[in-house]
Structures are given as structure tokens and as C-alpha cells.
Amino acid sequence: HPWFLGCQFHPEFKSKPLEPHPLFAAFIGAALEHKKNKARAAPEPKRAQAVGLTPHVTA
């Protein structure tokens, strides 16, 4: 994990739907920034190539 969050109080009791506690706002902001940076750093996916099948030979 690149980061984590720990606290010894309950900020959810101080949050409202349109007025989140600053701890939650910062946590969500960090998660969104991490997602954005991760998406930028991801390599472009390559198309798979078909490979020929060879019969299985047993001795």
C-alpha cells in the first residue's frame, strides 16, 4: 500500500453529506490523486497475438 489512514477518534460523527470532515476530504482527495497517477503510469495494453498450435506428442 502506498498510504494508509489511522485515527483514534470518530470523524464520521462530525461529517455531513455536503460538509465532510477534513480528514475524509483529504483521504478521498489522496485516493483520487493516486488513481489518476496510476492511470497515467499504466503502459498501453498490447493486443494478444495468435500462436500456432502444435500437436502434443507422447513418447
Jmol script that loads the backbone (N, CA, C; Angstrom):
load data "model"
ATOM      1  N   HIS A   1       0.820  -1.183   0.000  1.00  0.00           N
ATOM      2  CA  HIS A   1       0.000   0.000   0.000  1.00  0.00           C
ATOM      3  C   HIS A   1       0.871   1.256   0.000  1.00  0.00           C
ATOM      4  N   PRO A   2       0.563   2.207  -0.856  1.00  0.00           N
ATOM      5  CA  PRO A   2       1.333   3.444  -0.875  1.00  0.00           C
ATOM      6  C   PRO A   2       0.974   4.380   0.287  1.00  0.00           C
ATOM      7  N   TRP A   3      -0.175   4.195   0.926  1.00  0.00           N
ATOM      8  CA  TRP A   3      -0.562   5.048   2.041  1.00  0.00           C
ATOM      9  C   TRP A   3      -1.656   4.362   2.841  1.00  0.00           C
ATOM     10  N   PHE A   4      -1.889   4.845   4.011  1.00  0.00           N
ATOM     11  CA  PHE A   4      -2.975   4.340   4.843  1.00  0.00           C
ATOM     12  C   PHE A   4      -3.452   5.455   5.755  1.00  0.00           C
ATOM     13  N   LEU A   5      -4.531   5.205   6.452  1.00  0.00           N
ATOM     14  CA  LEU A   5      -5.115   6.210   7.326  1.00  0.00           C
ATOM     15  C   LEU A   5      -5.415   5.575   8.675  1.00  0.00           C
ATOM     16  N   GLY A   6      -5.036   6.238   9.732  1.00  0.00           N
ATOM     17  CA  GLY A   6      -5.361   5.769  11.072  1.00  0.00           C
ATOM     18  C   GLY A   6      -5.692   6.956  11.963  1.00  0.00           C
ATOM     19  N   CYS A   7      -6.682   6.803  12.816  1.00  0.00           N
ATOM     20  CA  CYS A   7      -7.020   7.859  13.768  1.00  0.00           C
ATOM     21  C   CYS A   7      -7.635   7.221  15.010  1.00  0.00           C
ATOM     22  N   GLN A   8      -7.624   7.953  16.104  1.00  0.00           N
ATOM     23  CA  GLN A   8      -8.158   7.442  17.359  1.00  0.00           C
ATOM     24  C   GLN A   8      -9.427   8.190  17.777  1.00  0.00           C
ATOM     25  N   PHE A   9     -10.128   8.731  16.826  1.00  0.00           N
ATOM     26  CA  PHE A   9     -11.407   9.377  17.115  1.00  0.00           C
ATOM     27  C   PHE A   9     -12.346   9.045  15.969  1.00  0.00           C
ATOM     28  N   HIS A  10     -13.557   9.507  16.020  1.00  0.00           N
ATOM     29  CA  HIS A  10     -14.560   9.167  15.010  1.00  0.00           C
ATOM     30  C   HIS A  10     -14.964  10.401  14.210  1.00  0.00           C
ATOM     31  N   PRO A  11     -14.186  10.728  13.168  1.00  0.00           N
ATOM     32  CA  PRO A  11     -14.527  11.918  12.378  1.00  0.00           C
ATOM     33  C   PRO A  11     -15.857  11.772  11.641  1.00  0.00           C
ATOM     34  N   GLU A  12     -16.340  10.536  11.457  1.00  0.00           N
ATOM     35  CA  GLU A  12     -17.620  10.364  10.765  1.00  0.00           C
ATOM     36  C   GLU A  12     -18.768  11.006  11.549  1.00  0.00           C
ATOM     37  N   PHE A  13     -18.604  11.154  12.876  1.00  0.00           N
ATOM     38  CA  PHE A  13     -19.643  11.797  13.675  1.00  0.00           C
ATOM     39  C   PHE A  13     -19.654  13.313  13.474  1.00  0.00           C
ATOM     40  N   LYS A  14     -18.600  13.855  12.904  1.00  0.00           N
ATOM     41  CA  LYS A  14     -18.507  15.295  12.642  1.00  0.00           C
ATOM     42  C   LYS A  14     -18.774  15.622  11.172  1.00  0.00           C
ATOM     43  N   SER A  15     -19.088  14.604  10.359  1.00  0.00           N
ATOM     44  CA  SER A  15     -19.296  14.795   8.928  1.00  0.00           C
ATOM     45  C   SER A  15     -20.776  14.933   8.602  1.00  0.00           C
ATOM     46  N   LYS A  16     -21.034  15.692   7.553  1.00  0.00           N
ATOM     47  CA  LYS A  16     -22.372  15.831   6.982  1.00  0.00           C
ATOM     48  C   LYS A  16     -22.236  15.539   5.496  1.00  0.00           C
ATOM     49  N   PRO A  17     -23.316  15.147   4.814  1.00  0.00           N
ATOM     50  CA  PRO A  17     -23.200  14.797   3.389  1.00  0.00           C
ATOM     51  C   PRO A  17     -22.514  15.863   2.528  1.00  0.00           C
ATOM     52  N   LEU A  18     -22.815  17.129   2.765  1.00  0.00           N
ATOM     53  CA  LEU A  18     -22.207  18.190   1.956  1.00  0.00           C
ATOM     54  C   LEU A  18     -21.077  18.912   2.680  1.00  0.00           C
ATOM     55  N   GLU A  19     -20.765  18.494   3.891  1.00  0.00           N
ATOM     56  CA  GLU A  19     -19.678  19.086   4.675  1.00  0.00           C
ATOM     57  C   GLU A  19     -18.874  17.973   5.348  1.00  0.00           C
ATOM     58  N   PRO A  20     -18.079  17.250   4.569  1.00  0.00           N
ATOM     59  CA  PRO A  20     -17.317  16.150   5.172  1.00  0.00           C
ATOM     60  C   PRO A  20     -16.228  16.676   6.107  1.00  0.00           C
ATOM     61  N   HIS A  21     -15.881  15.871   7.070  1.00  0.00           N
ATOM     62  CA  HIS A  21     -14.766  16.212   7.963  1.00  0.00           C
ATOM     63  C   HIS A  21     -13.515  16.365   7.095  1.00  0.00           C
ATOM     64  N   PRO A  22     -12.617  17.292   7.391  1.00  0.00           N
ATOM     65  CA  PRO A  22     -11.402  17.483   6.591  1.00  0.00           C
ATOM     66  C   PRO A  22     -10.573  16.207   6.422  1.00  0.00           C
ATOM     67  N   LEU A  23     -10.610  15.320   7.401  1.00  0.00           N
ATOM     68  CA  LEU A  23      -9.869  14.065   7.286  1.00  0.00           C
ATOM     69  C   LEU A  23     -10.417  13.216   6.147  1.00  0.00           C
ATOM     70  N   PHE A  24     -11.750  13.122   6.044  1.00  0.00           N
ATOM     71  CA  PHE A  24     -12.352  12.363   4.953  1.00  0.00           C
ATOM     72  C   PHE A  24     -12.103  13.033   3.609  1.00  0.00           C
ATOM     73  N   ALA A  25     -12.230  14.344   3.563  1.00  0.00           N
ATOM     74  CA  ALA A  25     -11.997  15.063   2.306  1.00  0.00           C
ATOM     75  C   ALA A  25     -10.564  14.843   1.819  1.00  0.00           C
ATOM     76  N   ALA A  26      -9.601  14.895   2.730  1.00  0.00           N
ATOM     77  CA  ALA A  26      -8.203  14.672   2.346  1.00  0.00           C
ATOM     78  C   ALA A  26      -7.971  13.228   1.925  1.00  0.00           C
ATOM     79  N   PHE A  27      -8.603  12.287   2.611  1.00  0.00           N
ATOM     80  CA  PHE A  27      -8.464  10.868   2.275  1.00  0.00           C
ATOM     81  C   PHE A  27      -8.991  10.589   0.868  1.00  0.00           C
ATOM     82  N   ILE A  28     -10.179  11.085   0.562  1.00  0.00           N
ATOM     83  CA  ILE A  28     -10.758  10.891  -0.772  1.00  0.00           C
ATOM     84  C   ILE A  28      -9.925  11.615  -1.821  1.00  0.00           C
ATOM     85  N   GLY A  29      -9.449  12.808  -1.520  1.00  0.00           N
ATOM     86  CA  GLY A  29      -8.585  13.536  -2.455  1.00  0.00           C
ATOM     87  C   GLY A  29      -7.307  12.773  -2.760  1.00  0.00           C
ATOM     88  N   ALA A  30      -6.693  12.182  -1.732  1.00  0.00           N
ATOM     89  CA  ALA A  30      -5.471  11.393  -1.941  1.00  0.00           C
ATOM     90  C   ALA A  30      -5.764  10.148  -2.765  1.00  0.00           C
ATOM     91  N   ALA A  31      -6.901   9.507  -2.521  1.00  0.00           N
ATOM     92  CA  ALA A  31      -7.264   8.313  -3.287  1.00  0.00           C
ATOM     93  C   ALA A  31      -7.484   8.659  -4.759  1.00  0.00           C
ATOM     94  N   LEU A  32      -8.157   9.759  -5.026  1.00  0.00           N
ATOM     95  CA  LEU A  32      -8.383  10.176  -6.414  1.00  0.00           C
ATOM     96  C   LEU A  32      -7.077  10.547  -7.108  1.00  0.00           C
ATOM     97  N   GLU A  33      -6.191  11.227  -6.406  1.00  0.00           N
ATOM     98  CA  GLU A  33      -4.889  11.592  -6.976  1.00  0.00           C
ATOM     99  C   GLU A  33      -4.065  10.343  -7.279  1.00  0.00           C
ATOM    100  N   HIS A  34      -4.099   9.378  -6.369  1.00  0.00           N
ATOM    101  CA  HIS A  34      -3.374   8.122  -6.580  1.00  0.00           C
ATOM    102  C   HIS A  34      -3.923   7.392  -7.806  1.00  0.00           C
ATOM    103  N   LYS A  35      -5.243   7.353  -7.939  1.00  0.00           N
ATOM    104  CA  LYS A  35      -5.864   6.689  -9.089  1.00  0.00           C
ATOM    105  C   LYS A  35      -5.463   7.379 -10.390  1.00  0.00           C
ATOM    106  N   LYS A  36      -5.463   8.709 -10.384  1.00  0.00           N
ATOM    107  CA  LYS A  36      -5.092   9.477 -11.579  1.00  0.00           C
ATOM    108  C   LYS A  36      -3.634   9.213 -11.958  1.00  0.00           C
ATOM    109  N   ASN A  37      -2.740   9.229 -10.975  1.00  0.00           N
ATOM    110  CA  ASN A  37      -1.321   8.981 -11.241  1.00  0.00           C
ATOM    111  C   ASN A  37      -1.077   7.555 -11.701  1.00  0.00           C
ATOM    112  N   LYS A  38      -1.795   6.610 -11.133  1.00  0.00           N
ATOM    113  CA  LYS A  38      -1.650   5.210 -11.515  1.00  0.00           C
ATOM    114  C   LYS A  38      -2.112   5.006 -12.961  1.00  0.00           C
ATOM    115  N   ALA A  39      -3.206   5.668 -13.341  1.00  0.00           N
ATOM    116  CA  ALA A  39      -3.714   5.551 -14.709  1.00  0.00           C
ATOM    117  C   ALA A  39      -2.723   6.152 -15.704  1.00  0.00           C
ATOM    118  N   ARG A  40      -2.067   7.252 -15.327  1.00  0.00           N
ATOM    119  CA  ARG A  40      -1.072   7.873 -16.208  1.00  0.00           C
ATOM    120  C   ARG A  40       0.149   6.987 -16.393  1.00  0.00           C
ATOM    121  N   ALA A  41       0.531   6.276 -15.353  1.00  0.00           N
ATOM    122  CA  ALA A  41       1.747   5.465 -15.387  1.00  0.00           C
ATOM    123  C   ALA A  41       1.527   4.098 -16.026  1.00  0.00           C
ATOM    124  N   ALA A  42       0.277   3.703 -16.209  1.00  0.00           N
ATOM    125  CA  ALA A  42      -0.008   2.374 -16.754  1.00  0.00           C
ATOM    126  C   ALA A  42       0.424   2.305 -18.216  1.00  0.00           C
ATOM    127  N   PRO A  43       1.118   1.244 -18.604  1.00  0.00           N
ATOM    128  CA  PRO A  43       1.511   1.104 -20.005  1.00  0.00           C
ATOM    129  C   PRO A  43       0.288   0.817 -20.874  1.00  0.00           C
ATOM    130  N   GLU A  44       0.398   1.191 -22.117  1.00  0.00           N
ATOM    131  CA  GLU A  44      -0.675   0.928 -23.071  1.00  0.00           C
ATOM    132  C   GLU A  44      -0.799  -0.578 -23.268  1.00  0.00           C
ATOM    133  N   PRO A  45      -2.008  -1.139 -23.145  1.00  0.00           N
ATOM    134  CA  PRO A  45      -2.144  -2.588 -23.326  1.00  0.00           C
ATOM    135  C   PRO A  45      -1.813  -2.995 -24.756  1.00  0.00           C
ATOM    136  N   LYS A  46      -1.201  -4.140 -24.897  1.00  0.00           N
ATOM    137  CA  LYS A  46      -0.844  -4.655 -26.216  1.00  0.00           C
ATOM    138  C   LYS A  46      -1.849  -5.725 -26.618  1.00  0.00           C
ATOM    139  N   ARG A  47      -2.084  -5.803 -27.910  1.00  0.00           N
ATOM    140  CA  ARG A  47      -3.004  -6.829 -28.408  1.00  0.00           C
ATOM    141  C   ARG A  47      -2.316  -8.180 -28.367  1.00  0.00           C
ATOM    142  N   ALA A  48      -3.074  -9.179 -28.019  1.00  0.00           N
ATOM    143  CA  ALA A  48      -2.539 -10.538 -27.992  1.00  0.00           C
ATOM    144  C   ALA A  48      -2.346 -11.031 -29.418  1.00  0.00           C
ATOM    145  N   GLN A  49      -1.322 -11.827 -29.629  1.00  0.00           N
ATOM    146  CA  GLN A  49      -1.074 -12.394 -30.944  1.00  0.00           C
ATOM    147  C   GLN A  49      -1.431 -13.870 -30.918  1.00  0.00           C
ATOM    148  N   ALA A  50      -2.003 -14.331 -31.999  1.00  0.00           N
ATOM    149  CA  ALA A  50      -2.342 -15.749 -32.102  1.00  0.00           C
ATOM    150  C   ALA A  50      -1.058 -16.550 -32.281  1.00  0.00           C
ATOM    151  N   VAL A  51      -1.014 -17.680 -31.667  1.00  0.00           N
ATOM    152  CA  VAL A  51       0.131 -18.574 -31.830  1.00  0.00           C
ATOM    153  C   VAL A  51      -0.373 -19.875 -32.424  1.00  0.00           C
ATOM    154  N   GLY A  52       0.484 -20.509 -33.209  1.00  0.00           N
ATOM    155  CA  GLY A  52       0.107 -21.774 -33.823  1.00  0.00           C
ATOM    156  C   GLY A  52       0.057 -22.891 -32.793  1.00  0.00           C
ATOM    157  N   LEU A  53      -0.854 -23.801 -33.003  1.00  0.00           N
ATOM    158  CA  LEU A  53      -0.961 -24.947 -32.114  1.00  0.00           C
ATOM    159  C   LEU A  53      -0.171 -26.106 -32.700  1.00  0.00           C
ATOM    160  N   THR A  54       0.566 -26.788 -31.874  1.00  0.00           N
ATOM    161  CA  THR A  54       1.297 -27.974 -32.323  1.00  0.00           C
ATOM    162  C   THR A  54       0.706 -29.178 -31.612  1.00  0.00           C
ATOM    163  N   PRO A  55       0.617 -30.287 -32.300  1.00  0.00           N
ATOM    164  CA  PRO A  55       0.048 -31.476 -31.654  1.00  0.00           C
ATOM    165  C   PRO A  55       0.948 -31.941 -30.513  1.00  0.00           C
ATOM    166  N   HIS A  56       0.339 -32.452 -29.466  1.00  0.00           N
ATOM    167  CA  HIS A  56       1.080 -32.966 -28.322  1.00  0.00           C
ATOM    168  C   HIS A  56       1.592 -34.356 -28.687  1.00  0.00           C
ATOM    169  N   VAL A  57       2.884 -34.554 -28.613  1.00  0.00           N
ATOM    170  CA  VAL A  57       3.498 -35.836 -28.972  1.00  0.00           C
ATOM    171  C   VAL A  57       3.905 -36.544 -27.695  1.00  0.00           C
ATOM    172  N   THR A  58       3.501 -37.795 -27.571  1.00  0.00           N
ATOM    173  CA  THR A  58       3.930 -38.593 -26.422  1.00  0.00           C
ATOM    174  C   THR A  58       4.878 -39.664 -26.905  1.00  0.00           C
ATOM    175  N   ALA A  59       5.851 -39.990 -26.107  1.00  0.00           N
ATOM    176  CA  ALA A  59       6.843 -40.993 -26.497  1.00  0.00           C
ATOM    177  C   ALA A  59       6.471 -42.353 -25.980  1.00  0.00           C
TER     178      ALA A  59
END
end "model"
wireframe off; spacefill off
backbone 0.3
color backbone group
